[in-house]
Amino acid sequence: MTSAVLSLSALLAASTLAAPSAGAAPRNDRPAAAPAGWERVDGSELARFAGSDGSDGSDGSDGSDGRTQAPAATGRSASARADDSGTYALKSVRNGKFTATEKNYAAPNTGVLRARSAAVTGAWEGFAFEWHEATETYALKSLANNRYVAVEGNYTGNAQNVLRARSTGAGTWERFTLYYNEDADRWALQSALNGRFVAMENSYTGSLQYALRARSLEVTGSWEQFEIFQIGS
């Protein structure tokens, strides 16, 4: 009996030593270190990626149909500081289409983000990037409906973790870490909510075809890669 009590006491003591402290819990608002070949980009570093001449690479011309076209610059020269009031567009490397906010979709998918536009036609494809110093993350605000982009962590099925411009404020659901790969000249976004990288669902069908979803554990290829263009000032 005495031996059994001592063994139980030893087990409890070992469990107490092995248990992590409350302060050691992972923080969802600070995603993991950058994947190999990718650099984490903060508010001050974006100025460096904008290029030494500060140009956005745009020739100022319009398309033949009168719609404003995204500049033909690379991701580096087309980037700008997050605290500027410029407008930016996300182009999927997977299908070569620009991301649009589907503000006319019916609930519960109102404002879902889809890479489906062949050109930048206006506010539908425009997003403002806002840098948050405390969490070292960005919030994306859609110009189509003036809402912040959130990761729908409570959705189920194919819509789980879909990106949707629906929030009036920015918290962990609406924050992303921005990565840049200089060799590939490509960008990637990682959700602060679930630590997953944003992918474009090229194989989906129906209303969620080409939807953006925070579901990848790593950047595996063109599914998770984007180009960023400055389309306004």
VENJO-V475035 format. One record per residue. RES is the residue in one small letter. PHI is phi in degrees with one decimal (NA if undefined). OMEGA is omega in degrees with one decimal (* if undefined). BURIAL is b if it has 16 or more other ideal C-beta (glycine too) atoms within 10 Angstrom, else e. Layout:
res:RES phi:PHI omega:OMEGA burial:BURIAL
res:RES phi:PHI omega:OMEGA burial:BURIAL
//
This chain:
res:m phi:NA omega:179.2 burial:e
res:t phi:-63.2 omega:179.9 burial:e
res:s phi:-63.6 omega:-179.1 burial:e
res:a phi:-66.2 omega:179.1 burial:e
res:v phi:-63.9 omega:179.4 burial:e
res:l phi:-64.2 omega:179.8 burial:e
res:s phi:-64.9 omega:179.5 burial:e
res:l phi:-65.7 omega:178.7 burial:e
res:s phi:-63.5 omega:179.6 burial:e
res:a phi:-64.6 omega:179.6 burial:e
res:l phi:-64.3 omega:179.5 burial:e
res:l phi:-64.6 omega:179.3 burial:e
res:a phi:-64.2 omega:179.7 burial:e
res:a phi:-65.9 omega:179.7 burial:e
res:s phi:-64.3 omega:179.3 burial:e
res:t phi:-64.7 omega:-180.0 burial:e
res:l phi:-69.7 omega:-175.9 burial:e
res:a phi:-79.7 omega:-176.2 burial:e
res:a phi:-70.2 omega:179.1 burial:e
res:p phi:-70.9 omega:177.6 burial:e
res:s phi:-74.2 omega:-179.4 burial:e
res:a phi:-61.0 omega:-178.7 burial:e
res:g phi:-71.5 omega:-178.0 burial:e
res:a phi:-89.7 omega:-179.0 burial:e
res:a phi:-63.7 omega:179.8 burial:e
res:p phi:-64.4 omega:-179.7 burial:e
res:r phi:-105.6 omega:-178.7 burial:e
res:n phi:-70.4 omega:-178.9 burial:b
res:d phi:-86.7 omega:174.7 burial:e
res:r phi:-129.4 omega:-177.0 burial:e
res:p phi:-57.3 omega:-174.9 burial:b
res:a phi:-62.0 omega:-178.9 burial:e
res:a phi:-60.0 omega:-177.1 burial:e
res:a phi:-62.1 omega:175.8 burial:b
res:p phi:-67.1 omega:-177.2 burial:b
res:a phi:-57.4 omega:178.5 burial:e
res:g phi:87.8 omega:-177.6 burial:e
res:w phi:-118.3 omega:-179.3 burial:b
res:e phi:-112.7 omega:175.9 burial:e
res:r phi:-70.3 omega:-174.4 burial:e
res:v phi:-113.6 omega:177.8 burial:b
res:d phi:-107.4 omega:-173.7 burial:e
res:g phi:-60.3 omega:-178.5 burial:b
res:s phi:-79.4 omega:-177.6 burial:e
res:e phi:-72.4 omega:-179.7 burial:b
res:l phi:-62.0 omega:177.9 burial:b
res:a phi:-62.3 omega:178.9 burial:e
res:r phi:-67.2 omega:-179.5 burial:e
res:f phi:-71.7 omega:-180.0 burial:b
res:a phi:-70.6 omega:179.8 burial:b
res:g phi:98.4 omega:-174.4 burial:b
res:s phi:-67.4 omega:-178.3 burial:e
res:d phi:-90.9 omega:176.5 burial:e
res:g phi:73.3 omega:-178.6 burial:e
res:s phi:-80.3 omega:179.2 burial:e
res:d phi:-101.9 omega:174.8 burial:b
res:g phi:80.1 omega:-177.6 burial:b
res:s phi:-84.6 omega:176.8 burial:b
res:d phi:-93.3 omega:175.5 burial:e
res:g phi:77.9 omega:-177.1 burial:e
res:s phi:-89.8 omega:177.3 burial:e
res:d phi:-103.7 omega:176.4 burial:e
res:g phi:-74.8 omega:-176.9 burial:e
res:s phi:-63.2 omega:-179.1 burial:e
res:d phi:-93.7 omega:176.1 burial:e
res:g phi:87.0 omega:179.8 burial:e
res:r phi:-85.8 omega:178.2 burial:e
res:t phi:-69.1 omega:-179.3 burial:b
res:q phi:-97.7 omega:173.5 burial:b
res:a phi:-67.4 omega:-180.0 burial:b
res:p phi:-63.4 omega:-177.2 burial:b
res:a phi:-87.3 omega:-178.2 burial:e
res:a phi:-83.7 omega:176.0 burial:b
res:t phi:-78.7 omega:180.0 burial:e
res:g phi:-59.7 omega:-177.4 burial:b
res:r phi:-70.2 omega:-175.2 burial:b
res:s phi:-71.9 omega:-178.7 burial:b
res:a phi:-89.8 omega:-176.4 burial:b
res:s phi:-89.5 omega:178.6 burial:b
res:a phi:-151.2 omega:-178.4 burial:b
res:r phi:-63.9 omega:-176.5 burial:e
res:a phi:-66.9 omega:-177.2 burial:b
res:d phi:-89.3 omega:171.9 burial:e
res:d phi:-76.0 omega:-178.1 burial:e
res:s phi:-96.9 omega:-179.5 burial:e
res:g phi:-71.3 omega:179.0 burial:b
res:t phi:-108.5 omega:-176.4 burial:b
res:y phi:-129.5 omega:-179.8 burial:b
res:a phi:-124.9 omega:177.8 burial:b
res:l phi:-106.7 omega:179.4 burial:b
res:k phi:-111.8 omega:179.7 burial:b
res:s phi:-71.2 omega:175.9 burial:b
res:v phi:-72.6 omega:-176.2 burial:b
res:r phi:-64.3 omega:-177.1 burial:b
res:n phi:-120.2 omega:176.8 burial:e
res:g phi:70.3 omega:-178.4 burial:e
res:k phi:-109.1 omega:178.0 burial:b
res:f phi:-83.9 omega:-179.5 burial:b
res:t phi:-78.5 omega:178.8 burial:b
res:a phi:-120.6 omega:174.8 burial:b
res:t phi:-93.7 omega:-177.4 burial:b
res:e phi:-85.1 omega:-174.9 burial:b
res:k phi:-70.6 omega:179.3 burial:b
res:n phi:-94.4 omega:176.1 burial:e
res:y phi:-67.0 omega:176.9 burial:e
res:a phi:-77.7 omega:176.0 burial:e
res:a phi:-60.8 omega:8.0 burial:e
res:p phi:-93.7 omega:-177.0 burial:e
res:n phi:-103.6 omega:177.8 burial:b
res:t phi:-59.9 omega:178.5 burial:b
res:g phi:87.0 omega:179.9 burial:b
res:v phi:-62.6 omega:-179.7 burial:b
res:l phi:-93.2 omega:-179.6 burial:b
res:r phi:-136.2 omega:176.0 burial:b
res:a phi:-84.5 omega:-172.4 burial:b
res:r phi:-138.2 omega:-176.6 burial:b
res:s phi:-97.3 omega:178.9 burial:b
res:a phi:-75.9 omega:179.8 burial:e
res:a phi:-148.1 omega:176.9 burial:e
res:v phi:-85.4 omega:-176.2 burial:b
res:t phi:-95.7 omega:-179.1 burial:b
res:g phi:156.0 omega:-174.0 burial:e
res:a phi:-64.9 omega:-179.0 burial:b
res:w phi:-55.7 omega:-176.8 burial:b
res:e phi:-102.0 omega:-176.0 burial:b
res:g phi:-99.8 omega:178.5 burial:b
res:f phi:-140.9 omega:172.9 burial:b
res:a phi:-99.9 omega:177.5 burial:b
res:f phi:-98.8 omega:-179.2 burial:b
res:e phi:-118.3 omega:-178.4 burial:b
res:w phi:-83.1 omega:178.5 burial:b
res:h phi:-118.0 omega:-172.0 burial:b
res:e phi:-63.7 omega:-174.4 burial:e
res:a phi:-62.2 omega:-178.1 burial:e
res:t phi:-101.7 omega:-179.4 burial:b
res:e phi:56.5 omega:-178.9 burial:b
res:t phi:-135.4 omega:177.2 burial:b
res:y phi:-112.4 omega:167.4 burial:b
res:a phi:-114.2 omega:179.1 burial:b
res:l phi:-106.7 omega:-179.0 burial:b
res:k phi:-114.7 omega:-178.9 burial:b
res:s phi:-74.0 omega:175.9 burial:b
res:l phi:-82.6 omega:-179.7 burial:b
res:a phi:-72.0 omega:-178.3 burial:b
res:n phi:-134.2 omega:177.8 burial:b
res:n phi:61.5 omega:178.8 burial:e
res:r phi:-116.5 omega:176.9 burial:b
res:y phi:-79.7 omega:-179.6 burial:b
res:v phi:-80.5 omega:-179.9 burial:b
res:a phi:-116.2 omega:172.1 burial:b
res:v phi:-93.5 omega:-175.7 burial:b
res:e phi:-83.0 omega:-177.5 burial:b
res:g phi:-66.0 omega:-178.9 burial:b
res:n phi:-93.7 omega:175.6 burial:e
res:y phi:-70.5 omega:-179.8 burial:e
res:t phi:-121.9 omega:177.0 burial:e
res:g phi:66.5 omega:-178.3 burial:e
res:n phi:-65.7 omega:-178.7 burial:e
res:a phi:-89.8 omega:-178.4 burial:b
res:q phi:-61.3 omega:178.4 burial:e
res:n phi:67.8 omega:175.9 burial:b
res:v phi:-67.3 omega:178.5 burial:b
res:l phi:-89.5 omega:-175.2 burial:b
res:r phi:-142.7 omega:177.9 burial:b
res:a phi:-83.2 omega:-172.6 burial:b
res:r phi:-145.4 omega:-172.9 burial:b
res:s phi:-102.0 omega:177.3 burial:b
res:t phi:-89.0 omega:177.4 burial:e
res:g phi:-135.0 omega:-176.7 burial:e
res:a phi:-119.9 omega:173.3 burial:b
res:g phi:-124.8 omega:-178.2 burial:e
res:t phi:-59.7 omega:179.4 burial:b
res:w phi:-59.3 omega:-172.5 burial:b
res:e phi:-104.6 omega:-175.7 burial:b
res:r phi:-110.7 omega:-176.8 burial:b
res:f phi:-138.4 omega:169.6 burial:b
res:t phi:-94.9 omega:-178.0 burial:b
res:l phi:-103.1 omega:179.0 burial:b
res:y phi:-119.1 omega:177.9 burial:b
res:y phi:-131.4 omega:175.2 burial:b
res:n phi:-109.5 omega:-174.0 burial:b
res:e phi:-66.6 omega:-178.8 burial:e
res:d phi:-65.0 omega:-179.7 burial:e
res:a phi:-86.9 omega:-175.5 burial:e
res:d phi:55.8 omega:-177.5 burial:e
res:r phi:-133.5 omega:-178.4 burial:b
res:w phi:-120.4 omega:176.0 burial:b
res:a phi:-140.8 omega:179.7 burial:b
res:l phi:-120.8 omega:179.5 burial:b
res:q phi:-120.4 omega:-178.3 burial:b
res:s phi:-69.7 omega:174.7 burial:b
res:a phi:-76.4 omega:-177.6 burial:b
res:l phi:-75.5 omega:-175.5 burial:b
res:n phi:-124.2 omega:178.6 burial:b
res:g phi:72.0 omega:-178.2 burial:e
res:r phi:-94.7 omega:177.0 burial:b
res:f phi:-84.3 omega:-178.4 burial:b
res:v phi:-77.6 omega:178.2 burial:b
res:a phi:-119.7 omega:175.3 burial:b
res:m phi:-98.2 omega:-172.9 burial:b
res:e phi:-83.0 omega:-176.3 burial:b
res:n phi:-64.8 omega:-175.0 burial:e
res:s phi:-90.5 omega:177.5 burial:e
res:y phi:-68.4 omega:174.0 burial:e
res:t phi:-123.5 omega:177.7 burial:e
res:g phi:78.2 omega:-172.8 burial:e
res:s phi:-70.0 omega:179.2 burial:e
res:l phi:-101.9 omega:175.4 burial:b
res:q phi:-62.4 omega:-177.7 burial:e
res:y phi:70.1 omega:178.4 burial:b
res:a phi:-66.0 omega:174.4 burial:b
res:l phi:-90.9 omega:-175.0 burial:b
res:r phi:-142.8 omega:178.3 burial:b
res:a phi:-83.7 omega:-172.2 burial:b
res:r phi:-139.4 omega:-175.2 burial:b
res:s phi:-97.5 omega:178.8 burial:b
res:l phi:-74.5 omega:179.3 burial:e
res:e phi:-152.4 omega:176.4 burial:e
res:v phi:-86.4 omega:-174.2 burial:b
res:t phi:-92.8 omega:-178.3 burial:e
res:g phi:168.6 omega:-173.8 burial:e
res:s phi:-66.3 omega:178.3 burial:b
res:w phi:-57.9 omega:-175.6 burial:b
res:e phi:-102.0 omega:-174.9 burial:b
res:q phi:-108.3 omega:-177.2 burial:b
res:f phi:-137.2 omega:167.6 burial:b
res:e phi:-108.0 omega:178.2 burial:b
res:i phi:-117.7 omega:-178.2 burial:b
res:f phi:-120.4 omega:170.9 burial:b
res:q phi:-86.8 omega:-176.2 burial:b
res:i phi:-118.3 omega:-179.7 burial:b
res:g phi:-166.5 omega:179.8 burial:b
res:s phi:-136.9 omega:* burial:e
//
